[in-house]
Amino acid sequence: MDKALSLGRTPARIAYGALALVLLAAAIVTYGRGAAGWWVFPVFGLGPDLAFLLGLGETAHLVRGQMPRRAVPAYNALHRIWGPLALGALAAAHLVPPVFLVGALVWGVHVCFDRAVGYGLRTRDGFQRS
């Protein structure tokens, strides 16, 4: 079997992929109930990767696959499941507007999808954690 294919079928990655699909379905259903505008999908779906912008101008000395060190803390914070869980809990408790429930679900999709395809948190030096 091809090594790349076998690496992609770990139980954790399959579980993250399944969870991403469940969260996406929940986001679509919640959106369909009028809880948010369409803009929530690109903002919360792509937003976590905006941490890369913190590294602009710091790319000259990096090797392939390395993230600038100053972008790592924000990237790691935005790619943990605790952020979407906390935001979703606040929305479910009606402490923030309902739009944030859809945002939390979409943010969760982003985090889970990244894990499903093999992207994880970064080391302090900006490399993928193994």
N, C-alpha and C positions, 0 to 999 in steps of 0.2 A: 504494500500500500504506500502511496505517496506520503512522504513525511509531513508535508504541509497540510495535507488533508487530515492525517491522524491527529496532528496537534490542534486542529480546529474543532475536534469533537469531544472535548473534555466535558464531564458532567456539569461543572460549574458554568462553562460557557454556554452550554445548551440551556441551563436553568436561567441564566441572565437573558438569553434570547427570548425564551418563553415569557419571562416577566416583562420584557420590553414590549412584547405584543399585547399582553394583558393591560399594561399601563396605557398603551396607545389606544386600545379599544375603549378603555375607561375615559380617556381624554376626549375621544370623539363623541362618546355618548353624553358626557357632561357638557361639551361644547354645543351639541345638538339641543340641549335644554335651554340654550340661550344664556349660559353663564359667562360667556366671553366672546370677544371678536376673533376673527381669523388671525390677527397679528400676534396672538399669544403663541401660536405654534412656531413661527420663526424666531421670535424673541427668546423664548425659553428653550427651544430646541437647539438653537445655535449659540445662545448666550454664554454657556459655560466655556466654550472655546475662545471667547474673547479674551481670556487670560493670556493667550498667546501674544496679544498686542502689547502687553507689559514688557515683552522682550525685544521690541523693535529697537534696532540700533545696537543690539548686543549679540549679533550673529556672526561676526567675523571669525571668531576663534572656536566656533562650535563644530563638532563632528556630526555626521549624518545620524539622525534620530535623537539628537540632544536638544533639549529645550533650554533657553536662557535661564540662568539661575534665579533672576529676580521675578520671573513669571511662575516659578514652581509653586510657591505657597498659595497663590490665588488659584492656579490650575487644580492643585490637589483639593483645596477647599470646595471648589465648584464641582468636583468630580467624585464626591462622596455622597452616599445615599441619604445622609442625615439632613442635608439642606432641603431636598424636596420633601422628605418626611415631615420636617418641622413646618415648612410652609403649608403643606397639605393639612397638617393638624390645626394650624392657625385658621385656615380657611374653613375647615369642618366645624370649628368652634365658633365661627362667625366673628372672629376677631379681625379678619381682613376681608375685603370684598371677594365674592365668589369667583371672580376671574382668576384669582391666585390658586384656586383648586385645579383648574385646567393647567395653569402654569406649572404647578408642582408635579402634576402627572406627566406633562411633556418633558420637564427637566429630568424626572425619573427615567423616562424613556431614553433620553440622551445618555445618562449614566449607565444604564443597563445595556444599551446597544454597544457602547464603547467596550464594556467588559466582554460582551458576547463576541466581538470581533477581535479581541485580544489587546485592547488598549486599557491600561490601568493607571495607577498613580505613578508619580515620578519620584526619583531619588533627589536628594538635595542638589546633586550635580546636573539634574535635568534628564537623566536617562529613565527608560521604562523600568519599573521594579519587576523583578522576576518572581 
